[in-house]
Amino acid sequence: MSSEAQQTEEWADVTPDAARRLVTAAVEAFAERGYHATTTRDIASRAGMSPAALYIHYKTKEELLYQISGVGHRLALDMLERAADGGGSPAERLADAVRSFARWQAERHTTARVVQYELGALGEEHHAELLDVRRRTDGAVRRIIQDGVTAGDFDVPDVSGTTLAVLSLCVDVARWFKPDGRRTPEEVGELYADLVLRMVGAARPEA
Amino acid sequence: MSSEAQQTEEWADVTPDAARRLVTAAVEAFAERGYHATTTRDIASRAGMSPAALYIHYKTKEELLYQISGVGHRLALDMLERAADGGGSPAERLADAVRSFARWQAERHTTARVVQYELGALGEEHHAELLDVRRRTDGAVRRIIQDGVTAGDFDVPDVSGTTLAVLSLCVDVARWFKPDGRRTPEEVGELYADLVLRMVGAARPEA
């Protein structure tokens, strides 16, 4: 899939078209220069629009960041809850969760960086709302690991610390991943699923 | 140790005193607002100095970032080469490397974030120089893992991918660590040393 097609898919739920163009322009600008160094004028100009046209869709720069960060956080939550609620053994569900999440961080590394690094720039209410989404995301992974411990499939002395480390390992893919690097997003997902199963003391399930 | 004492220790090699004050002011400003949104005037003012006084020590904002990033990169390299060259089994050396590096990322999370997230803002030559330091840092961890594989102590199908994951896990501590959180830097170091020994298929060495 082309990078442009991926971007359209990533923001498919953002309508109308002009709002979607502003969101993709904002992601690029925030990733390049940081949230605080970007003006709404920069974003409008990247989207080929006037500042007044931007204002119809987003009253403030913070609203744009909230839109971007909200979509990113909810995608992660859906992905990890789907894995947690899926069929199969705890090891299969954990491998599935890590494989999809790490792969997504690689494929959407530009958006993922903005989502992670600019959390502190959100307004208080938006920040609190997304912290709650993060807690639920964390809860989905913790649930799989706890299930594995309860079933006697995993050996994990510190469930909450291991949950934190698993999520952190995946999130940091967005920092180091380069599209022209040695590994595809799929390969990163496979490698990480294997490493995480080792972290929880599980044998890798047969594919 | 107080936070102020830690900062003085962190930048002990930066002299004279005025240059050190500028460096700590720049770290704070870059961490809060990002490199591109920070002016040399902001930095001088945080350090209680005039822009002209700043200019005596650093000709550009980029020189300040290079100073900060250079110190951070060289500290990491020294720490990991010391662990790689230390005595003991590969498992002991790997645990030592991860324990110190993860702990350092927690203790110095503000500096570490600036070092990691603003790499792209460095000038071309400085960027190339620090990428070379990163390659050597990577090489130190790879060497320990390879030694463990050669000795038959580790079971690692992908040495370079596992090296990348080990470093990434430690670096991302700077993103999520909070001084008022549940774990001390020492506890993070211990947890991570254990998780990484699991990743490489080694039993934890007795302390």
Chai-1 contact restraints between the chains, C-beta under 6 A:
chainA,res_idxA,chainB,res_idxB,connection_type,confidence,min_distance_angstrom,max_distance_angstrom,comment,restraint_id
A,R33,B,H36,contact,1.0,0.0,6.0,A-B,restraint_1
A,G34,B,G34,contact,1.0,0.0,6.0,A-B,restraint_2
A,G34,B,H36,contact,1.0,0.0,6.0,A-B,restraint_3
A,G34,B,A37,contact,1.0,0.0,6.0,A-B,restraint_4
A,H36,B,R33,contact,1.0,0.0,6.0,A-B,restraint_5
A,H36,B,G34,contact,1.0,0.0,6.0,A-B,restraint_6
A,H36,B,A37,contact,1.0,0.0,6.0,A-B,restraint_7
A,A37,B,G34,contact,1.0,0.0,6.0,A-B,restraint_8
A,A37,B,H36,contact,1.0,0.0,6.0,A-B,restraint_9
A,A37,B,A37,contact,1.0,0.0,6.0,A-B,restraint_10
A,Y117,B,Y117,contact,1.0,0.0,6.0,A-B,restraint_11
A,G161,B,L191,contact,1.0,0.0,6.0,A-B,restraint_12
A,A165,B,L195,contact,1.0,0.0,6.0,A-B,restraint_13
A,S168,B,D172,contact,1.0,0.0,6.0,A-B,restraint_14
A,S168,B,W176,contact,1.0,0.0,6.0,A-B,restraint_15
A,L169,B,L169,contact,1.0,0.0,6.0,A-B,restraint_16
A,D172,B,S168,contact,1.0,0.0,6.0,A-B,restraint_17
A,D172,B,D172,contact,1.0,0.0,6.0,A-B,restraint_18
A,W176,B,S168,contact,1.0,0.0,6.0,A-B,restraint_19
A,L191,B,G161,contact,1.0,0.0,6.0,A-B,restraint_20
A,L195,B,A165,contact,1.0,0.0,6.0,A-B,restraint_21
A,L195,B,M199,contact,1.0,0.0,6.0,A-B,restraint_22
A,R198,B,R198,contact,1.0,0.0,6.0,A-B,restraint_23
A,R198,B,M199,contact,1.0,0.0,6.0,A-B,restraint_24
A,M199,B,L195,contact,1.0,0.0,6.0,A-B,restraint_25
A,M199,B,R198,contact,1.0,0.0,6.0,A-B,restraint_26
A,M199,B,M199,contact,1.0,0.0,6.0,A-B,restraint_27
